[in-house]
């Protein structure tokens, strides 16, 4: 029997603020399979963003394990971690985080260029076509609406066909129509591309696209729901 795409085993995360340790996550366990959307729900400060960073191998648990296809992220070498982050993980943020001096096409190309791909431009154009923004390829981010910027960010996050996509409040700065467009793209990313998506959100509309909803409070899982 194959391992889950993503597994957190009794994960806790503690930070030191210089005075006393602060436990942000406590004994969190969950799994996520390929092609699924898992929504992380809870108030600000409940640990959603920290969980995304651990799941995306941008940080490591203080105790417990994060496993991707059965391999613990904390046990990977620096070179293996770099390869994992560049080829298998994508991130989408509330604030878009597009580079302002690069065109839309150059922003989307960036993950592939960093990975040394020779087909960066063709792949970036294909992803922009998928999100409906190929005609904006030569535009700079400031020339786009918020919804358009987030769709470019999704194209960038998926241009290297990652296995894991971490979306941190991706509709938080968008109006309802733009937010619905972004959610439809995330849902399609799971069903069409087989990405495993973790979605941190306050939004009931965003949570509605998930097949699993994890409710967090003060760094602990309160409930796991499968609607």
Protein Blocks (a to p, Z undefined) as FASTA:
>chain_A
ZZdfbdcehiacdddehlaccdfbghiacdddehiacddeddehilmmmmmmmmnopacc
fbdcddeehiafklpcfklmmmmmmmmcccddfklopafkbcfklmmmmmmmmnopaklm
mmmmmmmmmnopmmmmmpcfklpcfklmmmmmmmmmmmnopabdcdehkllmpcfklmmm
mmmmmmmmmmmnopacddddfbfklmmmpcbdcddeehiafbdcdZZ
